[in-house]
């Protein structure tokens, strides 16, 4: 029997298992604004992460690479990114660093989108020299370092030793010539870890909360003896963003620059979730599973249409909220309910701060 490469196993399981949709955004209620004093023609979707000026807050987040079939996926994703102006990240390039024969499955992204924003990707085991090779491989504009401790622990062939992660990240941040993005793969982040990353010099954080592709469930599907009791590990994307904004607010007074950027990802499937993630403090949102499903089910043109529709819908929702820029969304009042509110209460995070933001009222 021919063994399916692990990269394609992940793709197949991601499509078969789908996304739970329990990313916490149903608990986030934007306060309506019947006098927005705005217009769709005034809306700007431009945003900045790590000093990069992006034309859209939507990012095609890291998915795959390292096998022939994944090269086809990355080619189509890159073309969609080129046609819609989106930044795009590749999956972990460690496979290509260890085996240069599969490097074409990553390089195809830059080949198809020579002038776009492309993000490289490696795991937290990477050393500085490997990070530099990953950037060179793609002429990448930024590099993601992904954190996936629980996935590795469930993965039969995964890592078991996570010592030195923070120091390796600090060294890469110090030596890399492009922005570094530290991202979770779907288990979320909390203020304790985010504060440590800030202290290590990291300036862009992708919270990667639960509610999207579940890598615990994927690895359990690959095991002969599944540990299904770990499938609910982690915290939601909404909770992760709230934890992140809380951590950054506390850290800025201790020397952390106000130019920190957050990316919200994990189970974002449509415009409303994206808008809520932005309103919670994200400068951009990462989408992977929803885009992969459209691409594999309906093709590249359907994916391009989906992205263009999301851009138009974002302009409509931002107009209704009275927010002409992504930064103005950060001031829009939000009511936090349900399990997310319960989490905040247990963690001592004020939900009243979000509910009483002053960005709703404008005068002329």
Secondary structure as GFF3:
##gff-version 3
##sequence-region A 1 364
A	DSSP	alpha_helix	6	17	.	.	.	ID=ss1
A	DSSP	three_ten_helix	25	27	.	.	.	ID=ss2
A	DSSP	beta_strand	28	30	.	.	.	ID=ss3
A	DSSP	three_ten_helix	40	42	.	.	.	ID=ss4
A	DSSP	beta_strand	47	49	.	.	.	ID=ss5
A	DSSP	beta_strand	52	54	.	.	.	ID=ss6
A	DSSP	beta_strand	58	60	.	.	.	ID=ss7
A	DSSP	alpha_helix	68	84	.	.	.	ID=ss8
A	DSSP	beta_strand	87	89	.	.	.	ID=ss9
A	DSSP	alpha_helix	94	98	.	.	.	ID=ss10
A	DSSP	three_ten_helix	100	102	.	.	.	ID=ss11
A	DSSP	alpha_helix	104	112	.	.	.	ID=ss12
A	DSSP	beta_strand	118	123	.	.	.	ID=ss13
A	DSSP	alpha_helix	128	138	.	.	.	ID=ss14
A	DSSP	beta_strand	142	147	.	.	.	ID=ss15
A	DSSP	alpha_helix	149	154	.	.	.	ID=ss16
A	DSSP	alpha_helix	165	175	.	.	.	ID=ss17
A	DSSP	beta_strand	179	184	.	.	.	ID=ss18
A	DSSP	alpha_helix	191	199	.	.	.	ID=ss19
A	DSSP	beta_strand	204	206	.	.	.	ID=ss20
A	DSSP	alpha_helix	215	222	.	.	.	ID=ss21
A	DSSP	three_ten_helix	228	230	.	.	.	ID=ss22
A	DSSP	alpha_helix	237	252	.	.	.	ID=ss23
A	DSSP	beta_strand	261	265	.	.	.	ID=ss24
A	DSSP	alpha_helix	271	279	.	.	.	ID=ss25
A	DSSP	beta_strand	284	287	.	.	.	ID=ss26
A	DSSP	alpha_helix	289	298	.	.	.	ID=ss27
A	DSSP	alpha_helix	300	321	.	.	.	ID=ss28
A	DSSP	alpha_helix	326	329	.	.	.	ID=ss29
A	DSSP	beta_strand	334	336	.	.	.	ID=ss30
A	DSSP	alpha_helix	338	347	.	.	.	ID=ss31
A	DSSP	alpha_helix	351	355	.	.	.	ID=ss32
###
